[in-house]
Amino acid sequence: MSGKFVNTIIKQLKLEENLSSEINLFLLNVSFYRIAPYVDFISKNKETFEYIKEKTNGIISNEWEAVVYLYRYNIKLSISIYPYIFLLETILKTRINNKLTEKYTDYWFRDEALFLKAYEITNATDLSIYNKYKNIDITEQVENNIYEDYYLINDQLERLEKDKLSNNKIKTKIQYIKKCGYIYRGKQEALINNSAITCMDFVENKVMLGYWLSILSIKNLWENSEGVFLKNIFSKLPEPITKKVINKKLESIRILRNKIAHHAQIVGKNHIKNTREEKVSLIDVYKDMKDIFEYLDVNLDGNFEIMELKCNKHLNCSKRSFEILYDELAQIHEYEILPAKTERKISLIEMKEVESSNMKKLGYDEKERIFQVEFNKGEIYQYYNVPNFLYEKIKSNEVKSKGKFFIKNIRDNFKYKKIN
């Protein structure tokens, strides 16, 4: 199998055949799928090789060495920033837990009624729909089912055409049910193997950062009349900064955290997104993180210890800091913010049907490197500069959940356009 990947790399980078043994040796230790994004990056940005060659005083002598250099650089960047993400996550979880414990005791996370009340899920209709869907991942299809349930259950919604606000109210309720269900599932997953779990175990080990950010986003826990002000954990929060701004910054940090945890590419790519429309550069996420530390009144110039990382004001902990590493290859990072050079001419690609719960057909233009997908509702999207191996992978029988593979490897990583 590695021979096939070696040939793919040689062909894509237009390398000499005598490099095959060197590439093969590397692939014995590093998965092709880990190195592929950097092969793709160097092949599309030939000037990057010359830039790296110049920066290393000629130590890097060919495109393959530039790929490995970029791969290792990505690891260094990830290592330099992750301890601070870990510290931020620990502080947030601990402070949220402490605030909720003050009001609702050590067992607040077992109290489903607390979150139902916080999300204002109070009437019989909302409760019945919540109970029906709380253990299910809310996909687009499930969300449509919830809409239908509201239309059937609530007679007042017959006036929708006259009352435009009703539709917005339904959307709000669905968002509440989605978030409340997510919190409930997170709690259940934490308790499933240990019904005697302690509050500290729960905070430290059992739930991902997204769980805590969901709690932080609840309006009635952020600020209310009962004295539970999660807003107060940000003791140096400037007056103009709102909950929405805080949530937006934290969501970018969460996405970066997950990408680093999965060894994903974080350099030279406009890939960190708060929404499907908005793209955030790596340096902007780093600045967001510094802002959050400032709002939390945490002085990173003082003494702190995270895992193996120890810092105090008497030691030079910033020798290989994120800022220094980032500046070392400044030109590469420009790719994070450069707009597309030209508008693509849209042409439909021949597609074949695929077995998937949300996708109907897939197609690929090998010459233009365009991945095309038709969803079950008939919408067609094109994704640009997608490597051929991703298309071959998603259409193979090896990938059981094509929807999950598409979201993780294509949807959130490439520029796209809706064409139908």
C-alpha positions in Angstrom: 0.0 0.0 0.0 2.8 2.4 0.9 4.2 2.0 -2.7 1.0 3.5 -4.1 1.3 6.5 -1.7 5.0 7.0 -2.6 4.1 7.2 -6.3 1.3 9.6 -5.5 3.7 11.9 -3.7 6.4 11.7 -6.5 3.8 12.5 -9.1 2.1 15.3 -7.2 5.5 17.0 -6.4 7.1 16.1 -9.7 10.1 14.5 -7.9 12.9 12.3 -9.1 12.3 8.6 -8.8 15.4 8.1 -6.7 13.6 9.8 -3.7 11.1 6.9 -3.5 13.1 4.9 -0.8 13.5 8.0 1.3 9.8 8.7 1.1 8.9 5.1 1.8 11.0 5.1 4.9 9.2 8.2 6.2 5.8 6.7 5.5 6.7 3.6 7.7 6.6 6.0 10.7 4.1 8.6 9.6 0.7 7.9 8.0 0.3 9.2 4.4 -2.9 10.9 5.5 -1.0 13.0 8.1 1.6 14.1 5.5 -0.9 14.5 2.5 -2.0 18.1 3.4 1.6 19.4 3.3 2.2 17.6 0.0 -0.9 19.3 -1.3 0.2 22.7 0.1 3.7 22.5 -1.4 2.4 21.3 -4.8 0.0 24.2 -5.1 2.4 26.9 -3.8 5.7 26.3 -5.5 7.1 29.5 -4.3 6.8 28.2 -0.7 9.6 25.7 -1.5 11.9 28.5 -2.6 11.0 30.5 0.5 11.8 27.5 2.9 15.0 26.8 1.0 16.1 30.4 1.5 15.1 30.4 5.2 17.1 27.3 5.9 20.2 28.5 3.9 19.8 25.7 1.4 19.5 22.8 3.9 16.2 22.0 2.3 17.1 21.0 -1.2 13.9 19.5 -2.7 10.1 19.7 -2.5 9.9 16.5 -0.4 12.2 17.9 2.2 10.1 21.1 2.3 7.0 18.9 2.9 8.7 17.2 5.9 10.0 20.6 7.1 6.4 22.0 7.0 5.0 18.9 8.7 7.5 19.3 11.6 6.9 23.0 11.7 3.2 22.4 12.2 4.0 20.1 15.1 6.2 22.7 16.7 3.4 25.3 16.4 0.9 22.9 17.9 3.2 22.1 20.8 3.9 25.8 21.5 0.2 26.8 21.7 -1.5 23.8 23.1 -0.4 24.2 26.8 -2.0 27.6 26.9 -5.3 26.1 25.5 -5.1 23.4 28.1 -4.6 26.1 30.9 -7.5 28.1 29.5 -9.8 25.1 29.4 -8.8 24.1 33.0 -9.5 27.6 34.3 -12.8 27.9 32.6 -14.1 24.4 33.7 -13.0 25.0 37.3 -14.6 28.5 37.5 -17.9 27.5 35.9 -18.1 24.5 38.3 -17.3 26.6 41.3 -20.0 29.1 40.4 -22.7 26.5 39.8 -21.7 24.6 43.0 -22.1 27.8 45.1 -25.8 27.9 44.0 -26.8 24.3 43.2 -24.5 22.2 45.3 -21.8 19.7 44.2 -24.4 17.7 42.2 -25.5 20.4 39.9 -24.4 18.4 36.8 -26.9 15.6 37.7 -29.8 18.1 37.8 -31.5 17.8 34.4 -34.3 20.2 35.7 -31.7 22.9 36.2 -30.9 23.0 32.5 -34.5 22.6 31.4 -35.3 25.7 33.4 -32.2 27.6 32.2 -33.2 27.0 28.6 -36.9 27.9 29.4 -38.2 24.5 28.3 -41.2 24.7 30.6 -44.4 23.9 28.8 -45.8 20.4 27.9 -45.1 20.8 24.2 -41.4 21.7 24.7 -40.9 19.0 27.3 -42.5 16.3 25.2 -40.3 17.2 22.2 -37.2 17.5 24.4 -37.8 14.0 25.8 -38.3 12.6 22.4 -35.1 13.9 20.9 -32.7 14.4 23.9 -30.7 11.2 23.3 -30.4 11.8 19.5 -27.8 13.8 17.6 -29.7 16.7 16.0 -28.9 16.3 12.3 -30.6 18.5 9.7 -33.2 15.7 9.1 -34.0 15.4 12.8 -34.3 19.2 13.1 -36.9 19.1 10.3 -38.7 16.4 12.3 -38.8 18.7 15.3 -40.3 21.5 13.2 -43.0 19.1 12.0 -43.7 18.0 15.6 -44.2 21.7 16.6 -46.6 22.2 13.7 -48.6 19.1 14.6 -48.7 19.7 18.4 -49.2 23.4 18.8 -52.5 24.6 17.3 -51.5 28.2 17.7 -48.9 27.8 15.0 -51.6 27.7 12.4 -51.3 31.5 12.4 -47.7 31.3 11.2 -48.4 33.2 8.0 -50.0 36.1 10.0 -47.5 36.1 12.8 -43.9 36.2 11.4 -42.4 36.1 14.9 -43.8 32.6 15.5 -41.3 31.1 13.1 -38.4 32.7 14.9 -39.7 31.5 18.2 -39.8 27.9 16.9 -36.2 28.3 15.7 -35.2 29.6 19.1 -36.9 26.6 20.8 -35.2 24.1 18.6 -31.8 25.7 19.4 -32.6 25.4 23.1 -33.6 21.7 22.7 -30.4 21.0 20.7 -28.2 22.6 23.4 -30.1 21.2 26.3 -30.0 17.7 24.7 -26.2 18.1 24.2 -25.7 18.9 27.8 -27.8 16.0 28.9 -26.0 13.5 26.7 -22.6 14.8 27.9 -23.7 14.2 31.5 -25.0 10.7 30.6 -21.8 9.8 28.9 -19.8 10.9 32.0 -22.0 8.9 34.4 -22.6 5.8 32.4 -19.7 3.8 33.8 -19.5 5.4 37.2 -22.7 6.4 38.9 -20.7 7.5 42.0 -18.6 10.0 40.0 -17.5 13.0 42.1 -17.8 16.6 41.0 -14.1 17.0 40.6 -13.8 13.9 38.4 -16.5 15.3 36.3 -14.8 18.6 35.9 -11.3 17.3 35.2 -11.8 14.2 33.1 -15.3 13.5 31.8 -16.5 16.2 29.5 -15.1 18.0 26.5 -14.6 21.8 26.3 -17.7 22.1 24.1 -19.9 21.0 27.0 -18.6 23.8 29.2 -19.0 26.4 26.4 -22.6 25.3 26.0 -23.2 26.0 29.7 -21.4 29.3 29.4 -23.7 30.3 26.5 -26.9 29.9 28.4 -28.4 33.3 28.9 -30.1 32.5 32.2 -26.9 31.2 33.7 -24.7 33.9 32.3 -26.7 36.6 34.1 -30.0 36.2 36.1 -31.9 37.3 39.1 -31.0 34.2 41.2 -27.4 35.2 41.8 -25.8 32.8 39.3 -23.6 35.0 37.2 -21.2 33.0 35.1 -20.3 36.4 33.7 -18.5 37.1 36.9 -15.8 34.5 36.2 -14.4 37.1 33.7 -13.4 39.6 36.4 -11.7 42.0 34.0 -14.3 41.9 31.3 -14.4 45.3 29.5 -17.9 46.9 29.5 -18.5 46.8 25.7 -17.6 43.0 25.4 -20.8 40.9 25.3 -21.6 37.2 25.9 -21.8 36.8 22.1 -18.3 38.1 21.6 -16.9 35.9 24.4 -18.7 32.8 22.9 -17.4 33.6 19.4 -13.8 33.8 20.7 -14.1 30.6 22.7 -15.6 28.7 19.8 -12.6 29.5 17.6 -10.3 28.4 20.4 -12.3 25.1 20.8 -12.0 24.4 17.1 -8.3 25.0 17.2 -8.0 22.8 20.2 -9.7 19.9 18.4 -7.6 20.3 15.3 -4.4 20.1 17.3 -5.7 17.1 19.3 -6.3 15.3 16.0 -2.9 16.3 14.6 -4.5 18.4 11.9 -2.8 21.1 9.8 -3.0 24.5 11.5 -0.5 26.4 9.3 -1.0 28.1 5.9 -4.7 27.4 5.7 -8.0 29.3 6.1 -9.5 26.5 8.1 -10.5 27.6 11.5 -14.1 28.7 11.3 -16.8 29.9 13.8 -19.5 29.4 11.2 -19.7 27.9 7.6 -19.3 31.5 6.3 -16.6 33.0 8.6 -13.0 32.0 8.5 -10.6 32.9 11.2 -6.8 32.9 10.9 -4.5 31.1 13.3 -3.0 34.3 14.6 -6.5 35.8 15.2 -7.3 32.7 17.4 -4.1 33.2 19.3 -5.1 36.9 19.9 -8.6 35.7 21.0 -6.9 33.4 23.5 -4.8 36.2 25.0 -8.0 38.4 25.3 -9.8 35.6 27.2 -6.8 35.3 29.6 -6.9 39.0 30.1 -10.7 38.9 30.8 -10.1 36.1 33.3 -7.4 38.2 35.0 -4.7 35.5 34.4 -1.2 36.9 34.1 0.8 34.7 31.7 4.0 36.6 32.6 3.8 35.4 36.1 4.4 31.9 37.5 2.4 28.9 36.3 2.9 25.2 35.6 1.1 23.1 33.0 1.9 19.4 32.7 5.7 19.4 31.8 5.7 23.1 31.0 7.0 25.2 33.9 7.3 29.0 33.6 8.2 31.8 35.9 9.4 35.4 35.3 13.0 34.4 36.0 13.2 31.8 33.2 13.1 32.4 29.5 10.0 30.4 28.7 9.4 32.3 25.4 12.5 31.1 23.6 10.4 28.9 21.3 7.2 30.7 21.9 4.3 30.7 19.5 4.9 34.2 18.4 8.6 33.5 17.5 7.7 30.3 15.7 4.9 32.0 13.8 7.2 34.9 12.7 9.9 32.5 11.5 7.9 31.5 8.4 5.7 34.6 8.1 5.2 34.3 4.4 3.6 30.9 4.7 1.0 32.2 7.1 -0.2 34.7 4.5 -2.1 31.9 2.8 -4.5 32.0 5.8 -5.8 35.4 4.7 -5.3 35.7 1.0 -8.6 35.9 -1.0 -9.2 33.7 -4.0 -7.3 35.1 -7.0 -10.1 34.6 -9.6 -13.7 33.6 -9.8 -14.0 30.0 -10.9 -16.0 29.2 -14.0 -18.7 26.8 -12.9 -19.1 23.6 -14.9 -21.1 20.6 -13.7 -19.2 17.3 -13.1 -20.6 13.9 -13.9 -21.6 12.2 -10.6 -22.4 8.8 -9.4 -24.9 7.8 -6.7 -23.6 6.9 -3.3 -25.0 5.2 -0.2 -25.4 7.9 2.4 -28.0 9.3 4.7 -27.5 12.9 3.6 -25.7 12.7 0.3 -27.2 11.5 -3.0 -24.3 11.7 -5.5 -20.6 12.4 -5.7 -18.3 13.5 -8.5 -14.7 14.7 -9.0 -12.8 16.6 -11.7 -9.2 15.2 -11.5 -7.7 17.9 -13.7 -9.3 20.9 -11.8 -9.3 19.0 -8.5 -13.0 19.9 -7.8 -15.1 17.7 -5.6 -18.8 17.9 -6.3 -21.6 16.7 -4.0 -25.4 16.6 -4.4 -27.3 16.4 -1.2 -30.6 14.6 -0.7 -32.6 17.8 -1.1 -31.1 18.5 -4.5 -28.5 21.2 -3.5 -25.2 20.8 -5.3 -21.9 22.2 -3.9 -18.4 22.3 -5.4 -15.3 22.1 -3.2 -12.0 23.4 -4.7 -8.4 22.0 -4.6 -9.5 18.8 -3.0 -6.8 16.1 -3.3 -7.8 13.0 -5.4 -7.1 10.6 -2.5 -9.9 12.1 -0.4 -12.4 11.5 -3.3 -11.1 7.9 -3.8 -11.4 7.4 0.0 -15.0 8.7 0.5 -16.4 6.7 -2.4 -14.8 3.5 -1.3 -16.5 0.8 0.8 -13.9 1.3 3.5 -15.6 4.5 4.6 -18.9 3.4 6.4 -20.1 6.9 7.3 -19.6 9.0 4.3 -21.3 12.0 5.9 -18.9 12.1 8.9 -15.9 11.6 6.6 -17.2 14.5 4.3 -17.7 16.9 7.3 -14.3 16.1 8.9 -12.1 15.9 5.8 -13.7 18.1 3.1 -16.5 20.4 4.2 -14.6 22.3 6.8 -11.2 22.3 5.0 -11.8 23.6 1.5 -13.3 26.7 -0.3 -16.7 25.9 -1.7 -19.6 27.3 -3.7 -23.3 26.4 -4.0 -24.0 25.9 -7.7 -27.6 24.7 -7.6 
